[in-house]
Amino acid sequence: MMSHSADGVGIALCSLLAALLSSETYGRATYWPLWALPWLLILVLLLLALLGTDEAALQAARLQRSRALCRALKQIGREAPMSSASG
């Protein structure tokens, strides 16, 4: 799900693109890469957002992070000096 700030950026980009295309200089056919690039970027971002990451890949990444965290915490536990609670 996209955030509100991303929606605002999209609206700003669309209005900027509309202004560029309506100008006589950039509206010509020689500048098609200039006005096609934002649309390509928007399309790629939408596809990435819609396709997302599959559940198996997410689960594998979570498991990998969990194992790394466990190893780090065990190492910290071994290095921590044992101190008695004084009260």
DSSP file (Angstrom, degrees, kcal/mol; ACC not computed):
  #  RESIDUE AA STRUCTURE BP1 BP2  ACC     N-H-->O    O-->H-N    N-H-->O    O-->H-N    TCO  KAPPA ALPHA  PHI   PSI    X-CA   Y-CA   Z-CA
    1    1 A M              0   0    0      0, 0.0     2,-0.2     0, 0.0    49,-0.0   0.000 360.0 360.0 360.0 135.2    0.0    0.0    0.0
    2    2 A M        -     0   0    0      1,-0.1     2,-0.1     2,-0.0     0, 0.0  -0.528 360.0-121.9 -85.1 149.6    1.3    3.4   -0.9
    3    3 A S     >  -     0   0    0     -2,-0.2     4,-1.6     1,-0.1     5,-0.1  -0.339  25.1-107.8 -84.1 170.1    1.6    6.2    1.6
    4    4 A H  H  > S+     0   0    0      1,-0.2     4,-2.0     2,-0.2     5,-0.1   0.842 119.1  57.0 -67.2 -32.8    0.0    9.6    1.2
    5    5 A S  H  > S+     0   0    0      1,-0.2     4,-2.1     2,-0.2    -1,-0.2   0.872 104.5  52.5 -67.2 -34.4    3.3   11.3    0.5
    6    6 A A  H  > S+     0   0    0      2,-0.2     4,-2.3     1,-0.2    -1,-0.2   0.880 107.7  52.2 -66.5 -36.8    3.8    8.9   -2.4
    7    7 A D  H  X S+     0   0    0     -4,-1.6     4,-2.3     2,-0.2    -2,-0.2   0.907 109.1  50.0 -63.5 -41.1    0.4    9.9   -3.8
    8    8 A G  H  X S+     0   0    0     -4,-2.0     4,-2.3     1,-0.2    -2,-0.2   0.883 110.0  49.9 -64.7 -38.9    1.4   13.6   -3.5
    9    9 A V  H  X S+     0   0    0     -4,-2.1     4,-2.7     2,-0.2    -1,-0.2   0.908 110.2  51.2 -66.0 -41.0    4.6   12.9   -5.4
   10   10 A G  H  X S+     0   0    0     -4,-2.3     4,-2.5     2,-0.2    -2,-0.2   0.906 110.5  48.3 -61.7 -42.2    2.7   11.1   -8.1
   11   11 A I  H  X S+     0   0    0     -4,-2.3     4,-2.3     2,-0.2    -1,-0.2   0.906 112.2  49.1 -65.3 -41.4    0.3   14.0   -8.4
   12   12 A A  H  X S+     0   0    0     -4,-2.3     4,-2.3     1,-0.2    -2,-0.2   0.908 112.2  48.2 -64.6 -41.4    3.1   16.5   -8.6
   13   13 A L  H  X S+     0   0    0     -4,-2.7     4,-2.7     2,-0.2    -2,-0.2   0.905 111.1  50.4 -66.3 -40.4    4.9   14.4  -11.3
   14   14 A C  H  X S+     0   0    0     -4,-2.5     4,-2.4     2,-0.2    -2,-0.2   0.910 111.9  47.1 -64.3 -41.2    1.8   14.0  -13.3
   15   15 A S  H  X S+     0   0    0     -4,-2.3     4,-2.1     2,-0.2    -1,-0.2   0.892 113.0  49.2 -68.6 -37.1    1.1   17.8  -13.3
   16   16 A L  H  X S+     0   0    0     -4,-2.3     4,-2.3     2,-0.2    -2,-0.2   0.916 111.6  49.3 -65.0 -42.4    4.7   18.5  -14.2
   17   17 A L  H  X S+     0   0    0     -4,-2.7     4,-2.7     1,-0.2    -2,-0.2   0.899 109.7  51.5 -63.7 -40.7    4.6   16.0  -17.0
   18   18 A A  H  X S+     0   0    0     -4,-2.4     4,-1.8     1,-0.2    -1,-0.2   0.903 110.0  49.7 -63.0 -40.2    1.3   17.6  -18.3
   19   19 A A  H  X S+     0   0    0     -4,-2.1     4,-1.0     2,-0.2    -2,-0.2   0.904 111.8  48.3 -65.3 -40.4    3.0   21.0  -18.2
   20   20 A L  H >< S+     0   0    0     -4,-2.3     3,-0.5     1,-0.2     6,-0.4   0.923 112.1  48.2 -65.3 -43.8    6.0   19.7  -20.2
   21   21 A L  H 3< S+     0   0    0     -4,-2.7    -1,-0.2     1,-0.2    -2,-0.2   0.822 109.1  53.7 -68.3 -29.8    3.9   18.0  -22.8
   22   22 A S  H 3< S+     0   0    0     -4,-1.8    -1,-0.2    -5,-0.2    -2,-0.2   0.701  90.2  93.8 -79.0 -17.8    1.7   21.0  -23.3
   23   23 A S  S <X S-     0   0    0     -4,-1.0     4,-1.0    -3,-0.5     5,-0.1  -0.458  79.9-130.2 -74.0 150.0    4.7   23.2  -23.9
   24   24 A E  T  4 S+     0   0    0      1,-0.2     4,-0.3     2,-0.2    -1,-0.1   0.848 101.5  53.9 -69.8 -34.0    5.7   23.7  -27.6
   25   25 A T  T >4 S+     0   0    0      1,-0.2     3,-0.6     2,-0.1    -1,-0.2   0.948 117.3  31.9 -68.1 -50.0    9.4   22.8  -27.1
   26   26 A Y  T 34 S+     0   0    0     -6,-0.4    -1,-0.2     1,-0.2    -2,-0.2   0.504 103.4  76.3 -90.8  -4.0    9.0   19.5  -25.3
   27   27 A G  T 3< S+     0   0    0     -4,-1.0    -1,-0.2    -5,-0.1    -2,-0.1   0.579  73.6 104.0 -80.9  -8.9    5.8   18.4  -27.0
   28   28 A R  S X  S-     0   0    0     -3,-0.6     3,-1.2    -4,-0.3    -5,-0.0  -0.251  84.7-112.3 -72.8 162.1    7.6   17.5  -30.2
   29   29 A A  G >  S+     0   0    0      1,-0.3     3,-1.4     2,-0.1    -1,-0.1   0.718 110.0  70.2 -67.9 -22.1    8.4   13.9  -31.2
   30   30 A T  G 3  S+     0   0    0      1,-0.3    -1,-0.3     2,-0.1     4,-0.1   0.729  97.1  52.6 -69.9 -19.1   12.1   14.4  -30.8
   31   31 A Y  G X>  +     0   0    0     -3,-1.2     4,-1.5     1,-0.2     3,-0.7   0.111  69.7 119.8-101.3  21.7   11.7   14.6  -27.0
   32   32 A W  H <> S+     0   0    0     -3,-1.4     4,-1.9     1,-0.2     5,-0.2   0.835  71.4  56.6 -60.4 -33.1    9.7   11.3  -26.6
   33   33 A P  H 3> S+     0   0    0      0, 0.0     4,-1.8     0, 0.0    -1,-0.2   0.884 104.4  55.1 -64.5 -33.2   12.3    9.8  -24.3
   34   34 A L  H <4 S+     0   0    0     -3,-0.7    -2,-0.2     1,-0.2    -3,-0.1   0.921 116.4  33.9 -64.5 -44.2   11.9   12.7  -22.0
   35   35 A W  H  X S+     0   0    0     -4,-1.5     4,-0.6     1,-0.2    -1,-0.2   0.664 117.1  55.2 -88.6 -13.8    8.2   12.4  -21.6
   36   36 A A  H  X S+     0   0    0     -4,-1.9     4,-2.2    -5,-0.2     5,-0.2   0.792  93.8  69.9 -83.8 -28.5    8.2    8.6  -21.8
   37   37 A L  H  X S+     0   0    0     -4,-1.8     4,-2.6     1,-0.2     5,-0.2   0.905  96.6  49.1 -59.7 -46.9   10.6    8.0  -19.0
   38   38 A P  H  > S+     0   0    0      0, 0.0     4,-2.7     0, 0.0    -1,-0.2   0.904 111.8  50.3 -60.9 -37.9    8.3    9.1  -16.1
   39   39 A W  H  X S+     0   0    0     -4,-0.6     4,-2.4     2,-0.2    -2,-0.2   0.894 110.6  49.3 -66.2 -37.8    5.6    6.9  -17.4
   40   40 A L  H  X S+     0   0    0     -4,-2.2     4,-2.5     2,-0.2    -1,-0.2   0.913 111.8  48.9 -65.0 -42.7    8.0    4.0  -17.6
   41   41 A L  H  X S+     0   0    0     -4,-2.6     4,-2.5     2,-0.2    -2,-0.2   0.923 111.7  48.7 -62.3 -45.2    9.1    4.7  -14.0
   42   42 A I  H  X S+     0   0    0     -4,-2.7     4,-2.4     1,-0.2    -2,-0.2   0.911 111.7  50.2 -61.4 -42.8    5.5    4.9  -12.8
   43   43 A L  H  X S+     0   0    0     -4,-2.4     4,-2.4     2,-0.2    -2,-0.2   0.914 111.1  48.0 -62.6 -43.9    4.7    1.6  -14.6
   44   44 A V  H  X S+     0   0    0     -4,-2.5     4,-2.5     2,-0.2    -2,-0.2   0.921 112.3  49.0 -64.1 -44.2    7.7   -0.2  -13.0
   45   45 A L  H  X S+     0   0    0     -4,-2.5     4,-2.2     1,-0.2    -2,-0.2   0.896 111.7  49.3 -63.8 -39.9    6.9    1.1   -9.5
   46   46 A L  H  X S+     0   0    0     -4,-2.4     4,-2.6     2,-0.2     5,-0.2   0.916 111.1  49.5 -65.1 -42.6    3.2    0.0   -9.9
   47   47 A L  H  X S+     0   0    0     -4,-2.4     4,-2.9     1,-0.2     5,-0.4   0.913 111.3  49.1 -62.7 -42.3    4.3   -3.4  -11.1
   48   48 A L  H  X S+     0   0    0     -4,-2.5     4,-2.2     1,-0.2    -1,-0.2   0.895 113.0  47.7 -63.2 -39.7    6.7   -3.8   -8.2
   49   49 A A  H  < S+     0   0    0     -4,-2.2    -2,-0.2    -5,-0.2    -1,-0.2   0.893 116.1  43.7 -68.8 -39.1    4.0   -2.8   -5.7
   50   50 A L  H  < S+     0   0    0     -4,-2.6    -2,-0.2    -5,-0.2    -1,-0.2   0.908 119.4  40.5 -74.0 -41.5    1.4   -5.1   -7.2
   51   51 A L  H  < S+     0   0    0     -4,-2.9    -2,-0.2    -5,-0.2    -3,-0.2   0.927  86.5 164.0 -74.5 -44.6    3.6   -8.1   -7.6
   52   52 A G     <  -     0   0    0     -4,-2.2     2,-0.4    -5,-0.4    -2,-0.1  -0.096  48.4 -48.5  61.6-161.4    5.4   -7.7   -4.3
   53   53 A T        -     0   0    0     -4,-0.1    -1,-0.0     1,-0.0     2,-0.0  -0.891  58.8-113.5-110.6 139.6    7.4  -10.5   -2.8
   54   54 A D     >  -     0   0    0     -2,-0.4     4,-1.8     1,-0.1     3,-0.3  -0.299  26.6-112.7 -72.2 160.1    6.1  -14.0   -2.4
   55   55 A E  H  > S+     0   0    0      1,-0.2     4,-2.6     2,-0.2     5,-0.2   0.831 113.2  57.5 -63.7 -36.2    5.4  -15.4    1.1
   56   56 A A  H  > S+     0   0    0      2,-0.2     4,-2.3     1,-0.2    -1,-0.2   0.907 107.4  47.7 -64.1 -41.4    8.1  -18.0    0.9
   57   57 A A  H  > S+     0   0    0     -3,-0.3     4,-2.2     2,-0.2    -1,-0.2   0.896 112.3  49.6 -66.3 -39.8   10.8  -15.4    0.2
   58   58 A L  H  X S+     0   0    0     -4,-1.8     4,-2.4     2,-0.2    -2,-0.2   0.920 111.4  48.9 -63.8 -42.9    9.5  -13.3    3.1
   59   59 A Q  H  X S+     0   0    0     -4,-2.6     4,-2.4     1,-0.2    -2,-0.2   0.901 110.8  50.4 -64.2 -41.2    9.5  -16.3    5.4
   60   60 A A  H  X S+     0   0    0     -4,-2.3     4,-2.3     2,-0.2    -1,-0.2   0.901 111.2  48.7 -64.2 -40.5   13.1  -17.2    4.4
   61   61 A A  H  X S+     0   0    0     -4,-2.2     4,-2.4     2,-0.2    -2,-0.2   0.901 111.3  50.0 -65.9 -40.9   14.3  -13.7    5.1
   62   62 A R  H  X S+     0   0    0     -4,-2.4     4,-2.4     2,-0.2    -2,-0.2   0.924 111.5  48.5 -62.3 -44.1   12.5  -13.6    8.5
   63   63 A L  H  X S+     0   0    0     -4,-2.4     4,-2.4     2,-0.2    -2,-0.2   0.900 111.0  50.5 -63.8 -41.8   14.1  -16.9    9.4
   64   64 A Q  H  X S+     0   0    0     -4,-2.3     4,-2.2     2,-0.2    -1,-0.2   0.918 112.3  46.4 -63.3 -44.0   17.6  -15.7    8.3
   65   65 A R  H  X S+     0   0    0     -4,-2.4     4,-2.4     2,-0.2    -2,-0.2   0.892 111.8  52.3 -64.6 -39.1   17.3  -12.5   10.3
   66   66 A S  H  X S+     0   0    0     -4,-2.4     4,-2.4     2,-0.2    -2,-0.2   0.919 110.1  47.1 -64.0 -44.2   16.0  -14.4   13.4
   67   67 A R  H  X S+     0   0    0     -4,-2.4     4,-2.4     2,-0.2    -1,-0.2   0.908 112.1  50.3 -64.2 -41.8   19.0  -16.8   13.2
   68   68 A A  H  X S+     0   0    0     -4,-2.2     4,-2.1     1,-0.2    -2,-0.2   0.899 111.2  48.9 -63.5 -39.9   21.4  -14.0   12.9
   69   69 A L  H  X S+     0   0    0     -4,-2.4     4,-2.6     2,-0.2    -2,-0.2   0.904 110.1  51.3 -66.1 -41.7   19.9  -12.2   15.8
   70   70 A C  H  X S+     0   0    0     -4,-2.4     4,-2.4     2,-0.2    -2,-0.2   0.919 110.5  48.8 -61.6 -43.9   20.0  -15.4   18.0
   71   71 A R  H  X S+     0   0    0     -4,-2.4     4,-2.1     1,-0.2    -1,-0.2   0.914 112.6  48.4 -62.4 -41.6   23.7  -15.8   17.2
   72   72 A A  H  X S+     0   0    0     -4,-2.1     4,-2.2     1,-0.2    -2,-0.2   0.910 112.3  47.8 -65.7 -42.1   24.4  -12.2   18.0
   73   73 A L  H  X S+     0   0    0     -4,-2.6     4,-2.4     2,-0.2    -1,-0.2   0.879 110.5  51.6 -68.8 -36.4   22.6  -12.4   21.3
   74   74 A K  H  X S+     0   0    0     -4,-2.4     4,-1.9     2,-0.2    -1,-0.2   0.912 109.9  50.3 -63.8 -41.4   24.3  -15.6   22.3
   75   75 A Q  H  X S+     0   0    0     -4,-2.1     4,-1.7     1,-0.2    -2,-0.2   0.907 110.7  48.7 -63.1 -42.1   27.7  -14.0   21.6
   76   76 A I  H  X S+     0   0    0     -4,-2.2     4,-1.7     1,-0.2    -1,-0.2   0.900 109.4  53.5 -64.1 -40.2   26.7  -11.0   23.7
   77   77 A G  H  < S+     0   0    0     -4,-2.4    -1,-0.2     1,-0.2    -2,-0.2   0.852 108.5  49.3 -63.0 -35.3   25.6  -13.3   26.5
   78   78 A R  H  < S+     0   0    0     -4,-1.9    -1,-0.2     1,-0.2    -2,-0.2   0.852 114.1  45.4 -71.3 -34.2   28.9  -15.1   26.5
   79   79 A E  H  < S+     0   0    0     -4,-1.7    -2,-0.2    -5,-0.2    -1,-0.2   0.726  89.9  98.9 -83.2 -21.2   30.9  -11.9   26.6
   80   80 A A  S  < S-     0   0    0     -4,-1.7     2,-0.1    -5,-0.1     3,-0.0  -0.477  78.2-121.1 -70.8 131.6   28.8  -10.3   29.4
   81   81 A P        -     0   0    0      0, 0.0     2,-0.6     0, 0.0    -1,-0.1  -0.455  24.0-116.4 -71.1 143.4   30.4  -10.6   32.8
   82   82 A M        +     0   0    0     -2,-0.1     2,-0.4     2,-0.0     0, 0.0  -0.697  39.7 179.2 -80.8 123.6   28.4  -12.3   35.4
   83   83 A S        -     0   0    0     -2,-0.6     2,-0.3     3,-0.0    -3,-0.0  -0.971  25.5-124.4-126.7 142.5   27.5  -10.0   38.2
   84   84 A S        -     0   0    0     -2,-0.4     2,-0.5     1,-0.1    -2,-0.0  -0.599  32.6-107.3 -84.5 146.6   25.5  -10.7   41.3
   85   85 A A        -     0   0    0     -2,-0.3     2,-0.5     2,-0.0    -1,-0.1  -0.576  34.3-158.0 -74.3 124.1   22.5   -8.5   42.1
   86   86 A S              0   0    0     -2,-0.5    -1,-0.0     1,-0.1    -3,-0.0  -0.862 360.0 360.0-104.6 139.0   23.3   -6.2   44.9
   87   87 A G              0   0    0     -2,-0.5    -1,-0.1     0, 0.0    -2,-0.0   0.444 360.0 360.0-132.7 360.0   20.4   -4.8   46.8
